[in-house]
Amino acid sequence: SANTYTNKQVNALEQNTNQQFRQLRDQINKNRKRSDAGIAGAMAMTAIPMIDGKQYSFGMAASNYRDEQAIAAGIIFRTSENTVVRLNTSWDTQHGTGVATGMSIGW
């Protein structure tokens, strides 16, 4: 009958819509976890302390942001009395790797 056909079509549409919303929710959750892990990585890189007065320095740090964690390592080179170069890397719980470098000049 027409009602049976219509009910089947509506049910199929509902199932498809529910599946699409589940996939969207899962993707949003995955992106949230990745961004939280990336934030943890950035936090870990910025937490590496610098030792003043040394030409070379190596440091490590760890961080936690929401449910994600990261560790970081960094090397600092004092290339002259007024110039410092820094290279940091981080690894997070969502299998992300971050790399950052920077240079400071003082006078």
Buried (B, 14 or more C-beta within 10 A) or exposed (E): EEEEEEEEEEEEEEEEEEEEEEEEEEEEEEEEBBBBBBBBBBBBBBBBEEEEEEEEBEBEBEBEBEEBBBBBBBBBBBEEEEEBEBEBBBBBBBEBEBEBEEEEEEE
